[in-house]
Amino acid sequence: MTREQANKEYRQLLHDWNEESDSIIERAKREGRLKPGLDSNRELFVETDQKYMKKIQELKDSVDE
């Protein structure tokens, strides 16, 4: 994979990650689970963050140098 292809896929992964995070926030608001504060809701995002960090690492590893 070229660096240009990787950059395009990286931007898409970031977009998807943000979309999924936004949906988690909306769902937590509807269910009354969203807590005030910057770090008080981190447990809501653990699985999503791990999933996208893994995908990004795999993408970095696939770039032809």
N, C-alpha and C positions, 0 to 999 in steps of 0.2 A: 504494500500500500504506500502510495506517495504521501509526502507531507501535506500537500494540498487536499487530497482525499481525506486524510486524517483530520485536518482542521475543519473540513465541512462536517464530517461525522461527529467531531467533538462538539461543534456548535449545536448540532441536532440533539446530542445527548444532554447538553446543558438545558436546552429548551424543554425537552421531555422531563428532565429532573425537576425543573421549575413548575411545569404544569402539574406533575404528580404531587409535588409539595403543596401547591395551591389547593388541589382537591383534598388533600389530607387536612389542611387548615379549615376548609369549608365544612367538611364532614365533622370535624371536632367541634366547630362552632354550633352546628345543628344539634349535635348530641350533648352539648354542654360540657365537653371535656377540655376545652381550650382554657388554659390558665393564663393569668396576666404575667408579664415578665418576659425577658428575652430568652433565657435559657430554661424556663420552667416547662417547656413543651418538647424538649429534645427527644424524649422517649417515643414520641409520635413518628419521628423521622428515622429512627435507627435502621430499620430494614431497607428503606428507600435509599438512604445515604450509602449504605454498604453496597447495595446493588449497583448504583451508578458509579461509585468509586471503583468497583471491580471492573465495570465495563470500560471506564476511562483508562484504567491501568492496562487492560488488555489491548485497547486501542494504541496506547503509547508503545507497547511491546511489539505491535504489528507494523510499525512504521519502518520502511526501508531507509537505511541511512546511507 
